[in-house]
Every structure is written in structure tokens, then in C-alpha cells.
Amino acid sequence: MKQSHELGVPVPSKKAYVVRNLKNVSGKQREYIQKKTEYNVFSFPAGLLTVDYLSDSGTTSMTDRQWAAMMLGDESYGRNTGYFCLLEAVRDIFERGDMPSKKIDMILTGEKDTEKLMDEFFLEHIEGGFANGGRFQLIRPNAFILPQGRCAEHVLFGTISRLLFAENPKGKFFIPSNGHFDTTEANIHANRIQPVNLFSESMFDEFPVEDIYKKNPFKGDMDVEKLKRFIEEKGADKIPMIYLTITNNTGAGQPVSLKNMKAVRDIADEYDLPLFYDACRFAENAMFIKEFEDGYSNKSIPEIVKEMFSYCDGFTISFKKDGLANMGGGLFFKDKGTFHKKFSSNEDIGVLFKEMQILCYGNDSYGGMSGRDIMALAVGLYEVVEENYLKDRIGQVRDFAYKLAKKGVPVILPPGGHAVYIDTTEFFEGTGAKIGDFKGVGLTLELIRLYGIRACELGAFAFEWDKKTPEERKGILNFVRFAVPRNAYGPEHIDYTVAAVAELYKNREKIPSVEISRGQQLRLRHFQSGLKPKYL
Ligand SMILES: *Cc1c(COP(=O)(O)O)cnc(C)c1O
């Protein structure tokens, strides 16, 4: 008889104790709502949808242990208990691999020994990693709690831009990446630095659907040859840092290999440049490495995460991803690392970050988060590196892509860890659609109108094709994204969606093009502009 893992279907890894019932909404009602909300998919009331793939950000269902930890949230203004738990969790997860301290357990289990709590938890002086502790977090702060990822980007790029332009007011600076996320790109731009995407050449390589359970080409990698050429061409002094987005969200959520992280690290070292990660989905990325990169199948996820982060000088992170929590962000850099040294010639860069953190988000022990959210996050950090969870998570997204591909729908293969991406250009091939017709938006509008399913256009419209130069347009990938919330949906949601998308694919000539009726020039306009579908 076969063992459980040999049955050819996933072994269940969780069960639900809380259920939310959905509303019954008719197609006519949705059509009316769309008109009332200017056909902007972000404006459609979520409570009237059937399945919502707009984002995997902050949409996770938390675990029972996370909900339980919220009861231990400490809402004090200075040095709340969660602050210590979170900084310890950051050290455990990003630096300690299979040897975590798990000191959070002292808080979760109500440790009563005051001496022990003082010595081992509250008064530890720690230095040299991503989260200094005690005295050292005051002298050389390097761990910043923030409400979400983009706040970390704002603090980082706002501060370094000020330093760069103070020294060189007429300078032109560039931050190359394997694929900047939209808020990262906008934050870099807003600070007068040029974001540059060096996608892997393999991004659009054909990949046979049968292989998605067996192999992965790590299409999220940065093109290191292009990176080297870019640095040589612009000059290393024009490049404040290199960025790697893990996983590559803009690049169809594709994972980045450890081999690539190492290679980028080597180039960073060669030119003495800091390497930062946009670490939003580090755990999902680690799972891909374990499954598919040579030499890692026997390593634990925590050990892989530890190695990944040994190659970077710092990272920004949205804790709303990776099933971590519903809220939170962070900015961390290695104490006395390349980044720290490069930007601390006059004043310690961490002190400057802290000023901006306090100005915008509150003091350093909570950074705009509530104490209970900090506790949920600290527990979440330990849970997302559990293999059972990750297998289930990535498996669900993979099955989703597999089922769509089997229906002939052009999806990016293999799928990444958090979302399935339709290749919009290919989807409409042969229908005479032009890129400026924003048919990808039309597809998302029809999905809502007919089926109550919300997806997100991330292509010609979101990345502002019409506002860009021919050179900049090359950096745009034309996708419609289905981001899957973690632990929220089951196979019935996936099957319903696959059936709906397949139906629309069959009738793709009837999907309307879309005009921007209001706010064409707005920045980050996909969140705010008004649209108008052109039904034939
Ligand atoms: C979500 C995300 C961000 C921004 O984080 P927020 O918490 O939404 O502000 C940055 N980078 C990537 C890759 C993301 O997915």
C-alpha cells in the first residue's frame, strides 16, 4: 500500500475553525457597483466579491498561535515586550538557522524568573548582526520596525538620497535590481534616483507544464552579466546599492537561486557596493531553493534562509507577505557591514534612519505598529519557515497554474510562490489587441462583472506604458496577476477561478479595451484613476 505522501495529492497540513460566509451578489449588481466605482478594481468593495486575488499582502489568515500571541500584546509606548520578541525572532530567523534561541517562549509561557528574564531577554547587549540589542541598538541602531514595506523603502531611499545629493548635487544615481516592485520603484524615483531592472534573459523561456513539479529554472535571478556591464558603464560611484527582490514579484513572482545571490554578492564585493534584499517572500524563496536547487534538498529551510541572508548587507521587508502577519514592515542592515560603513562617514546612518522613523512612524520600539500586531508577527516569523506550511502554500499556487495551463491559458511557467501570472500579450494574441488598449484591465473587469473574482493588472496600465519612453517601455512586463492569500482559500476557490478564466479565454475577442477617463497623469495611478471599458 502507498504511503500518505505517495498518493499523488497533498497531505492536509491544517484545518479551519473560523469561517466567513460570503454574500450572494448577482452579475447585474456587480455591473452596477463597477459603474459606481469608476471601474477601478481597487475600489470594488471586497465584501461583495466571491474570490479576491488582488494581493497576497496582509490578506493571510493567521494561525491559532498567532491569534493567541496577540493576547500577550503589550501596548506600552517604550520598549514593549513584543519589541524584544521581534528583534530576537529576526536574529533567530535571519541569522541562526537550525540554532534559534526561541526566547520568545519565555514570554509565551509566562516565565516568572525575573533574574532570568533580565539576563536572557530584556537586557541583552547584542551587536554585529541585523538587529543590535540593548545598548548597541541605541549607539548603532540597525533594526527598524515600520507599518509596512514601503515605509521601510521611504526611510531608506529618502535618507540615502539626502546624503548622496548633499555630496553631489548634480549627480545621477542608479539602483539596479532583478526587478523592482512598484512601490520600491516609486520610492526610488521620488527620491531622484533611477531604478533599473535587469531581469533574467530566461524570464520568457518556454517551460513545459509537465515539468512544474520537477524542476525550476529560477527565472527570478538577476542577469549578472548585465549587472557587471551596467556598473562598468555608469561607474560604481553612481550606484549607491544593488537590490535583489526575493522572490521577484514584478518578475512574475519567480524565485532567485542561492547561486545568483552569491554571484551578485561577488560583484558587489568587487566594486565595494552594498547589496540589499527586498526580502518580502524570503521563506517561499527558500522553499524553492530546497526543492529545486542542486545541493540543498537535505538542508532545512532555516539553514537555507541563514545562507541567503549571509550574502546581503541589509534588507527591507513587508511583513504582510509570506504569511507572516496582516501588518508590518522592517528595515535591517548588518552592523558594521558594507552598507553601514559606506553611508556613515559623517553621521551613523542608523541614527539618521531612526530620526526619520520617529518623525514619520513613532518611536523605535513600535514603529507605527500595535503591540499585539508585533506579537503576531514575531510568532509568524517562526511559522513561515515550517516546511509543511510552505509545501502547502507553494503547492496550491502550483496546482492553480497547472490547471490554467491545462486549459490552454497562457500563464508564466513555472509559477512563482505567491501568484499566478497570465501573460496578457499572449492571452490576446491574434485578436488585434494593442498594448495601449489595456486589455489586461479589461480582463480583470470582466472577471469581476461576470464571476465576482478580483485579479490585478500589473502591466501596460499599472507600469504606465503610455507615459514612458521607448527605452523605459522595455522594462515593462505585461501581466495579469492572481495573488493567492495564504491559508484563506481551498481547492473550490481555485477550481471556480480556473473555470471562469478558461471561459473568458475562450471568448477573449469580447473582452473590452479600456480607457483612462480620469487621472491618466497621476503617479501610482492604478490605485486611484477612473476607467472606462469600451464594450463593443
Ligand atoms: C508588497 C511589497 C512591497 C511593499 O510592501 P508594503 O507592505 O505593501 O508596503 C515591496 N516589495 C515587494 C516585493 C512587495 O511584494
The ligand as a MOL file (V3000), in Angstrom:
LIG
                    3D

  0  0  0     0  0            999 V3000
M  V30 BEGIN CTAB
M  V30 COUNTS 15 15 0 0 0
M  V30 BEGIN ATOM
M  V30 1 C 4.4610 44.2960 -1.0350 0
M  V30 2 C 5.8080 44.5330 -1.4740 0
M  V30 3 C 6.4880 45.7000 -1.1070 0
M  V30 4 C 5.8500 46.8160 -0.3140 0
M  V30 5 O 5.3600 46.3870 0.9070 0
M  V30 6 P 4.0390 47.0070 1.5790 0
M  V30 7 O 3.9520 46.3250 2.8880 0
M  V30 8 O 2.8980 46.6910 0.6670 0
M  V30 9 O 4.2460 48.4610 1.7100 0
M  V30 10 C 7.7860 45.8290 -1.5330 0
M  V30 11 N 8.3740 44.8970 -2.2880 0
M  V30 12 C 7.7460 43.7710 -2.6670 0
M  V30 13 C 8.4680 42.7590 -3.4850 0
M  V30 14 C 6.4450 43.5470 -2.2770 0
M  V30 15 O 5.8350 42.4290 -2.6650 0
M  V30 END ATOM
M  V30 BEGIN BOND
M  V30 1 1 1 2
M  V30 2 1 2 3
M  V30 3 2 2 14
M  V30 4 1 3 4
M  V30 5 2 3 10
M  V30 6 1 4 5
M  V30 7 1 5 6
M  V30 8 2 6 7
M  V30 9 1 6 8
M  V30 10 1 6 9
M  V30 11 1 10 11
M  V30 12 2 11 12
M  V30 13 1 12 13
M  V30 14 1 12 14
M  V30 15 1 14 15
M  V30 END BOND
M  V30 END CTAB
M  END
